[in-house]
Amino acid sequence: MQHVDFKILFQKYLDETISPEEFEQLETFIRSNYPEQEAEVLWGEALANKAYAVGTEHNLDAIFNEITTQRRPARLGWIKYAAAAAIIVAVVMGGLYRFTQQSPEVKSLAVQDVAPGGNKAILTLADGSTVTLDSAGNQVIQQGGIAVKQTGGQLTYDGGNSGETLSFNTLITPRGGQFQVRLSDGTRVWMNAASSLRYPTAFSSHERKVEVTGEVYFEVAKDAARPFEVQAGNMKVEVLGTHFNMNAYDGLSTTLLEGAVKVSNLAQGNHVTLQPGQQAQLSDGIKVVSDPDVDKIMAWKNGLFNFEGASFKEVMQELERWYDIEVVYAGGVPDIRFGGELSRNKSLAGLIEALRDAEVHFEIKGRQLIVRK
């Protein structure tokens, strides 16, 4: 490969427009021109220089000379150096600089790709009819005296109290979907993928009640005369005005960010009151966690994956929900833990490239992600 060819391919690598075939050529160039141990270090330099060049004017001649002529000695063992380089690349691909511990590296065999999730949902009206929603939508749906306005990825309900006869809608986000709702009382709701929210088009004069599945974040409008209740399975949360996250994917938990809430276990009839920064978990009883990782819990709402301390299977479950894929394990589940944050706006191939590990190979086939040890 000529010098200019390297520059062209590396420019594509910096711009994240490089194809799998071109990426292999770039890797082969480094590995074929230097002894194995030195090639590993030089490849690590290429990864590190990607981080160096992002957001600056790319000086490819300087980068090329640094990688191919300086030949920095392998001060670190390859495994440590590769892990450090992988962290840099993962941070760059996520647009963040918050990695604090070693994160695995992934050898990607992907020749296909899957787009990330986005704003999409299905609204089921009280009469049983359905409306498909996405980011491009801009419409008004009339339900009696209630106007339901969709603007992109958000629904807004405009109406007063409904009296005693309630009309319920259900909003469902599929795998690979998210959506926002502003209820008739002004309460704002963010819905993660594979979640649902059942609610009245307008609340009664004395109470506000909704039901959820999946993961939902609430910013409840204050109304001392009408407490706000959220139920997910056997967990009920009662508030007047507060901010909290409820997760009902694989268990039941509520994390309080602001205000105060009462969390009840309906199966046992007991309850606890949470203060900001606490989490209630339901299993046999109610467990209060005083120092949950709020950044990790709220990452999804902020457009991020937070894999801090997550097992390989936990990470794959998140990818299944957000990319609407099926993860297939060929040879068992790898015993790997991850760390750090990545953007949820990356394609699947871009994301797994940032999770590189020499012991794990990934291959994308349609909507399947094949994992091989």
WOSULQUI-V14694 format. One record per residue. N is the residue number from 1. RES is the residue in three letters. SS is DSSP state (2 for helix, 1 for strand, 0 for the rest). Layout:
# WOSULQUI-V14694
<<N,RES,SS> <N,RES,SS>>
This chain:
# WOSULQUI-V14694
<<1,MET,0> <2,GLN,0> <3,HIS,2> <4,VAL,2> <5,ASP,2> <6,PHE,2> <7,LYS,2> <8,ILE,2> <9,LEU,2> <10,PHE,2> <11,GLN,2> <12,LYS,2> <13,TYR,2> <14,LEU,2> <15,ASP,2> <16,GLU,0> <17,THR,0> <18,ILE,0> <19,SER,0> <20,PRO,2> <21,GLU,2> <22,GLU,2> <23,PHE,2> <24,GLU,2> <25,GLN,2> <26,LEU,2> <27,GLU,2> <28,THR,2> <29,PHE,2> <30,ILE,2> <31,ARG,2> <32,SER,2> <33,ASN,2> <34,TYR,0> <35,PRO,0> <36,GLU,2> <37,GLN,2> <38,GLU,2> <39,ALA,2> <40,GLU,2> <41,VAL,2> <42,LEU,2> <43,TRP,2> <44,GLY,2> <45,GLU,2> <46,ALA,2> <47,LEU,2> <48,ALA,2> <49,ASN,2> <50,LYS,2> <51,ALA,2> <52,TYR,2> <53,ALA,2> <54,VAL,0> <55,GLY,0> <56,THR,0> <57,GLU,0> <58,HIS,0> <59,ASN,0> <60,LEU,2> <61,ASP,2> <62,ALA,2> <63,ILE,2> <64,PHE,2> <65,ASN,2> <66,GLU,2> <67,ILE,2> <68,THR,2> <69,THR,0> <70,GLN,0> <71,ARG,0> <72,ARG,0> <73,PRO,0> <74,ALA,0> <75,ARG,0> <76,LEU,0> <77,GLY,0> <78,TRP,2> <79,ILE,2> <80,LYS,2> <81,TYR,2> <82,ALA,2> <83,ALA,2> <84,ALA,2> <85,ALA,2> <86,ALA,2> <87,ILE,2> <88,ILE,2> <89,VAL,2> <90,ALA,2> <91,VAL,2> <92,VAL,2> <93,MET,2> <94,GLY,2> <95,GLY,0> <96,LEU,0> <97,TYR,0> <98,ARG,0> <99,PHE,0> <100,THR,0> <101,GLN,0> <102,GLN,0> <103,SER,0> <104,PRO,0> <105,GLU,0> <106,VAL,0> <107,LYS,1> <108,SER,1> <109,LEU,0> <110,ALA,0> <111,VAL,0> <112,GLN,0> <113,ASP,0> <114,VAL,0> <115,ALA,0> <116,PRO,0> <117,GLY,0> <118,GLY,1> <119,ASN,1> <120,LYS,1> <121,ALA,1> <122,ILE,1> <123,LEU,1> <124,THR,1> <125,LEU,0> <126,ALA,0> <127,ASP,0> <128,GLY,0> <129,SER,0> <130,THR,1> <131,VAL,1> <132,THR,1> <133,LEU,1> <134,ASP,1> <135,SER,0> <136,ALA,0> <137,GLY,0> <138,ASN,1> <139,GLN,1> <140,VAL,1> <141,ILE,1> <142,GLN,1> <143,GLN,1> <144,GLY,0> <145,GLY,0> <146,ILE,1> <147,ALA,1> <148,VAL,1> <149,LYS,1> <150,GLN,1> <151,THR,1> <152,GLY,0> <153,GLY,0> <154,GLN,1> <155,LEU,1> <156,THR,1> <157,TYR,1> <158,ASP,1> <159,GLY,0> <160,GLY,0> <161,ASN,0> <162,SER,0> <163,GLY,0> <164,GLU,0> <165,THR,0> <166,LEU,0> <167,SER,0> <168,PHE,1> <169,ASN,1> <170,THR,1> <171,LEU,1> <172,ILE,1> <173,THR,1> <174,PRO,0> <175,ARG,0> <176,GLY,0> <177,GLY,1> <178,GLN,1> <179,PHE,1> <180,GLN,1> <181,VAL,1> <182,ARG,1> <183,LEU,0> <184,SER,0> <185,ASP,0> <186,GLY,0> <187,THR,0> <188,ARG,1> <189,VAL,1> <190,TRP,1> <191,MET,1> <192,ASN,0> <193,ALA,0> <194,ALA,0> <195,SER,1> <196,SER,1> <197,LEU,1> <198,ARG,1> <199,TYR,1> <200,PRO,1> <201,THR,0> <202,ALA,0> <203,PHE,0> <204,SER,0> <205,SER,0> <206,HIS,0> <207,GLU,0> <208,ARG,1> <209,LYS,1> <210,VAL,1> <211,GLU,1> <212,VAL,1> <213,THR,1> <214,GLY,1> <215,GLU,1> <216,VAL,1> <217,TYR,1> <218,PHE,1> <219,GLU,1> <220,VAL,0> <221,ALA,0> <222,LYS,0> <223,ASP,0> <224,ALA,0> <225,ALA,0> <226,ARG,0> <227,PRO,0> <228,PHE,1> <229,GLU,1> <230,VAL,1> <231,GLN,1> <232,ALA,1> <233,GLY,0> <234,ASN,0> <235,MET,1> <236,LYS,1> <237,VAL,1> <238,GLU,1> <239,VAL,1> <240,LEU,0> <241,GLY,0> <242,THR,0> <243,HIS,1> <244,PHE,1> <245,ASN,1> <246,MET,1> <247,ASN,1> <248,ALA,1> <249,TYR,0> <250,ASP,0> <251,GLY,0> <252,LEU,1> <253,SER,1> <254,THR,1> <255,THR,1> <256,LEU,1> <257,LEU,1> <258,GLU,1> <259,GLY,0> <260,ALA,1> <261,VAL,1> <262,LYS,1> <263,VAL,1> <264,SER,1> <265,ASN,1> <266,LEU,0> <267,ALA,0> <268,GLN,0> <269,GLY,0> <270,ASN,1> <271,HIS,1> <272,VAL,1> <273,THR,1> <274,LEU,1> <275,GLN,1> <276,PRO,0> <277,GLY,0> <278,GLN,0> <279,GLN,1> <280,ALA,1> <281,GLN,1> <282,LEU,1> <283,SER,0> <284,ASP,0> <285,GLY,0> <286,ILE,1> <287,LYS,1> <288,VAL,1> <289,VAL,1> <290,SER,0> <291,ASP,0> <292,PRO,0> <293,ASP,0> <294,VAL,2> <295,ASP,2> <296,LYS,2> <297,ILE,2> <298,MET,2> <299,ALA,0> <300,TRP,2> <301,LYS,2> <302,ASN,2> <303,GLY,0> <304,LEU,1> <305,PHE,1> <306,ASN,1> <307,PHE,0> <308,GLU,0> <309,GLY,0> <310,ALA,0> <311,SER,1> <312,PHE,2> <313,LYS,2> <314,GLU,2> <315,VAL,2> <316,MET,2> <317,GLN,2> <318,GLU,2> <319,LEU,2> <320,GLU,2> <321,ARG,2> <322,TRP,2> <323,TYR,2> <324,ASP,0> <325,ILE,0> <326,GLU,1> <327,VAL,1> <328,VAL,1> <329,TYR,1> <330,ALA,1> <331,GLY,0> <332,GLY,0> <333,VAL,0> <334,PRO,0> <335,ASP,0> <336,ILE,0> <337,ARG,1> <338,PHE,0> <339,GLY,0> <340,GLY,0> <341,GLU,1> <342,LEU,1> <343,SER,1> <344,ARG,0> <345,ASN,0> <346,LYS,0> <347,SER,0> <348,LEU,2> <349,ALA,2> <350,GLY,2> <351,LEU,2> <352,ILE,2> <353,GLU,2> <354,ALA,0> <355,LEU,0> <356,ARG,0> <357,ASP,1> <358,ALA,0> <359,GLU,0> <360,VAL,1> <361,HIS,1> <362,PHE,1> <363,GLU,1> <364,ILE,1> <365,LYS,1> <366,GLY,0> <367,ARG,0> <368,GLN,1> <369,LEU,1> <370,ILE,1> <371,VAL,1> <372,ARG,1> <373,LYS,0>>
